[in-house]
Amino acid sequence: MRKIVPLLVIMIVVSIPTLAQKITIDYAHEFDFSLVETFEYVRTPETNAADEITDNRIKNAIIRELAEGGLHSASSDPDLFVTYHMTTKENTVYNTTSFGYGGFYGGWGPLGGGMGATTTASTYTEGTLIIDAYAVDETGAKKMVWRGTGTVTVKSKSEKQQKQLDKILDKIGKKWGKILAGQGK
């Protein structure tokens, strides 16, 4: 029993990072976000959800978050152009479980019995949603002024994926709100 408890604690601690969402933002510190009132959502070649349903969910959630943050949608001369893209990556995790058989010297060596070990491989999908905001500079060129990313281990069921998306956008939205309020990251 004494050997099982530490093993369970280690397994729980190791699995926690795979359950958490990682949210980061970066922005152009010289850009005056206090002047931002309007946005336009735009599709780009990088906008790449796996299917139309997911694309619409992401687009509508971004528009909703921006509107809840106090911005207004504008189809001409917006302060910001907003888009997204996403990436996925398959990762493999190897888990080895081992157990010893009593005896002298803590179960090791010729007097300690044998050692058994089993290694299993499991895969999971890591997905990253990237939201970019561009402003038009004085030369008329679009310049990225803000980027928010959310990375998570993707759930297999679409209902759970939607909840993950909502949580990511909510967390990114809170960070966006701090930027607009002049409070940094």
N, C-alpha and C positions, 0 to 999 in steps of 0.2 A: 504494500500500500504506500509506503514511503517513497518508492520509486515512481509510482503512477502520478502522484500529486504534482511534483515538479514538472513532469512531462506534460501534463495537462496545462499547467500555467504557461510553459514555453509555447505550446501549440496555440493557445489563445492569443498570446502576445504577438506571435509571428503572423497570425491570420488577421489581426486588426487592421494593418495598413491596407490590405486588399479590400476591405469593406469601406474605407473612408474615401471621400471625394477630395481631390486636391484642386484648389481654386487659386489662380494667380492672375494678376493684372499688371499691365505696364502702360505707361502713358507719356505723352510729350509734356514735360513739365513746363515748357514755355508757352503752351497753348492756354488761352483764357477760356476755361470751361464755363465761366459765369455768363458768357455771351450766348451759350447754346440754348436754343428754344425749340428748334425744329429738326426733324430727321427724315430721311427717306430710306426705306429698306430697298436694297438692290441685289439682284442675282448677279453672280460673277461666275466665270468658268470654274472657280474653286468651290462653289457651292455644290456640295456633293453628298447629300443624304442618300442612303441606300435605295429609298423608294419615295414616291410622291407623298404618301401619307406622313412619313417621318419628316420630309422636307416641310410640309405645311405645318406640322406640329411645332417644329423648331422656329420657323418664320413667324408664326402667330404668337408664340411665346415670347420671342424677342420684341415684337411690336408691342405686346401687352406690357412687358416689363418696362420698356421705354416710356410708354404712356403713363404707367403708374408712377414712374419717376419724374413726371411733370413735363415731358417733351411732347410736342405735337407733330403728327405726321404731315409732311408737305411734299407735294409732287413737283414743285418747282422752287429752285433756289433754297434748298435746305441748308441748315448749318452743318449737318453731318450726313454722311452716307454710311449706312450700316449694313454689313453682310456677315455671313458665317461660312465656315467650312469645318469638316470633321475628319479625323483620322481614326483608324482602328489598327490594332496590332495584336496578333496572337502570341501569347506568352505560355511557356511551359514551366511548371514547377515540379521539382522532384522531391518527394518526401520519403525519407528512410526511417523506418521504425526498427529498433533492435531490442533484443532482450538477452540477458545472460542467465546462465544456470549457476546457482550457488557454488560453493566449494571454496577452496583456499585462494588467497590472493584476490578476493573480490570477483571471482568468476573468470579471471583471465589466465591464460597459460595452461600448461599441461595438467596442472593440479586443480584447475578451477572449472573444469567442465567446458562446455562449448559456448559459442556465440551465434545467435541467429539474427539475420537482418533481411528486411524486405524493402525494396525501393519501388515506388510507384510514381508514374508520371501523370500529371493532369494539366489540362490546358484551360486557359481563360482568355477572354477578349478584353483588352483595355481600350476604351474609347476616349477620345479627346474632342471636345467641342471648342472651337475657337471663334470668337466674335470680334470683328474688327470694325472700327469707326474711323472714317476719313473725313477730313475737312478740305475745302478748296483754298489753297494759299493765294497770295496776291498775284502770282503769275498765272493762275488758273489751273494749276496742277493739283491733283488729289494727293494729300499727304496723310499718312496714318497718324492719328493722334491718340488712339486708345486701343488696347487689345486685352480681352479677357479670355481665360482658358479654364476649362473644367475637365478633369480627368477622373475616370471611374472604371471599375470593373463592371462590364456590361452584363446586366441580368438577361436571362434567356426569354422571359415573357414580356410581351410588348407593354402590358399594363405597368409592370415594374420599371421598364425602360422609361416610360412616360413620367413616372414619379422621380426617377433619377434625373431626368432632364429638367423637371420643374425645380428640384432642389438645387441643381447647378445654376440655373438661371436666377433663382432667388438669391443665392449667395453672390453671384456675379453682380446682380442688380444692387445689392447692398453696398458692394464696393464701388460701383458706379455712382451711387447716391453720395458717397463720401467725397468722391472726386468733384462732383458738381457743387457740393457744399464747401469746397475748398479745404477739406480736411485730409487730403492725400490718400494714401492707400488704405 
